[in-house]
Amino acid sequence: MRTVIGVILVAVGAIGLIWGGITYVKDRDTVDLGFAKVTAEQKDTIPLPPIASGIILAAGTSLLLIGRRRSA
């Protein structure tokens, strides 16, 4: 379990350091006329400061190392 959480934290920390945050797309219904449906995509970003990304990356790395030591 620690290994899975560690991998997720390492991935999120690396994404935060490389791209500065996590961007995702939401589909929003703008017009629904019954026979036609118009949707729009909205991009939202969760900003991650470099310091927080580094802390998340370090926490994930430490969880991976702890998991490796206990299994060996």
C-alpha beads as a LAMMPS data file, in Angstrom:
LAMMPS data file: protein, C-alpha beads

72 atoms
71 bonds

1 atom types
1 bond types

-500.0 500.0 xlo xhi
-500.0 500.0 ylo yhi
-500.0 500.0 zlo zhi

Masses

1 110.0

Atoms # bond

1 1 1 0.000 0.000 0.000
2 1 1 2.850 2.384 0.822
3 1 1 4.424 1.634 -2.529
4 1 1 1.271 2.618 -4.433
5 1 1 0.877 5.855 -2.475
6 1 1 4.597 6.550 -2.935
7 1 1 4.362 6.131 -6.703
8 1 1 1.323 8.430 -6.858
9 1 1 3.076 11.090 -4.777
10 1 1 6.222 10.886 -6.906
11 1 1 4.134 11.285 -10.078
12 1 1 2.182 14.271 -8.709
13 1 1 5.387 15.911 -7.438
14 1 1 7.128 15.448 -10.785
15 1 1 4.134 16.847 -12.683
16 1 1 4.078 19.841 -10.355
17 1 1 7.769 20.522 -10.897
18 1 1 7.675 20.070 -14.666
19 1 1 4.385 21.774 -15.573
20 1 1 3.731 23.906 -12.502
21 1 1 0.381 22.296 -11.814
22 1 1 -2.194 19.774 -12.904
23 1 1 -4.496 20.744 -15.773
24 1 1 -7.751 18.946 -16.437
25 1 1 -10.683 19.450 -18.815
26 1 1 -14.360 19.539 -17.819
27 1 1 -17.237 19.223 -20.266
28 1 1 -20.003 21.720 -19.607
29 1 1 -23.467 21.686 -21.150
30 1 1 -24.114 25.146 -22.468
31 1 1 -27.215 24.683 -24.647
32 1 1 -29.640 21.751 -24.720
33 1 1 -32.417 22.255 -27.277
34 1 1 -33.720 18.704 -27.249
35 1 1 -32.620 17.797 -30.776
36 1 1 -29.224 19.509 -30.520
37 1 1 -26.833 19.603 -27.630
38 1 1 -23.898 21.998 -27.561
39 1 1 -21.105 21.328 -25.100
40 1 1 -18.037 23.335 -24.275
41 1 1 -14.775 22.215 -22.756
42 1 1 -13.385 24.204 -19.859
43 1 1 -9.757 23.876 -18.816
44 1 1 -9.038 24.194 -15.124
45 1 1 -5.632 24.143 -13.470
46 1 1 -4.682 23.162 -9.948
47 1 1 -1.526 25.202 -9.328
48 1 1 1.292 23.525 -7.412
49 1 1 4.097 25.765 -6.160
50 1 1 7.609 24.362 -6.681
51 1 1 8.185 24.078 -2.933
52 1 1 5.023 22.004 -2.448
53 1 1 5.937 19.855 -5.462
54 1 1 9.373 19.202 -3.993
55 1 1 7.886 18.230 -0.633
56 1 1 5.389 15.887 -2.320
57 1 1 8.188 14.349 -4.395
58 1 1 10.369 13.847 -1.305
59 1 1 7.479 12.285 0.626
60 1 1 6.760 9.857 -2.202
61 1 1 10.426 8.920 -2.502
62 1 1 10.684 8.302 1.229
63 1 1 7.578 6.089 1.151
64 1 1 9.115 4.076 -1.693
65 1 1 12.379 3.664 0.207
66 1 1 10.595 2.664 3.429
67 1 1 8.532 0.107 1.516
68 1 1 11.657 -1.329 -0.080
69 1 1 13.499 -1.654 3.247
70 1 1 10.625 -3.429 4.957
71 1 1 10.137 -5.926 2.142
72 1 1 13.848 -6.840 1.980

Bonds

1 1 1 2
2 1 2 3
3 1 3 4
4 1 4 5
5 1 5 6
6 1 6 7
7 1 7 8
8 1 8 9
9 1 9 10
10 1 10 11
11 1 11 12
12 1 12 13
13 1 13 14
14 1 14 15
15 1 15 16
16 1 16 17
17 1 17 18
18 1 18 19
19 1 19 20
20 1 20 21
21 1 21 22
22 1 22 23
23 1 23 24
24 1 24 25
25 1 25 26
26 1 26 27
27 1 27 28
28 1 28 29
29 1 29 30
30 1 30 31
31 1 31 32
32 1 32 33
33 1 33 34
34 1 34 35
35 1 35 36
36 1 36 37
37 1 37 38
38 1 38 39
39 1 39 40
40 1 40 41
41 1 41 42
42 1 42 43
43 1 43 44
44 1 44 45
45 1 45 46
46 1 46 47
47 1 47 48
48 1 48 49
49 1 49 50
50 1 50 51
51 1 51 52
52 1 52 53
53 1 53 54
54 1 54 55
55 1 55 56
56 1 56 57
57 1 57 58
58 1 58 59
59 1 59 60
60 1 60 61
61 1 61 62
62 1 62 63
63 1 63 64
64 1 64 65
65 1 65 66
66 1 66 67
67 1 67 68
68 1 68 69
69 1 69 70
70 1 70 71
71 1 71 72
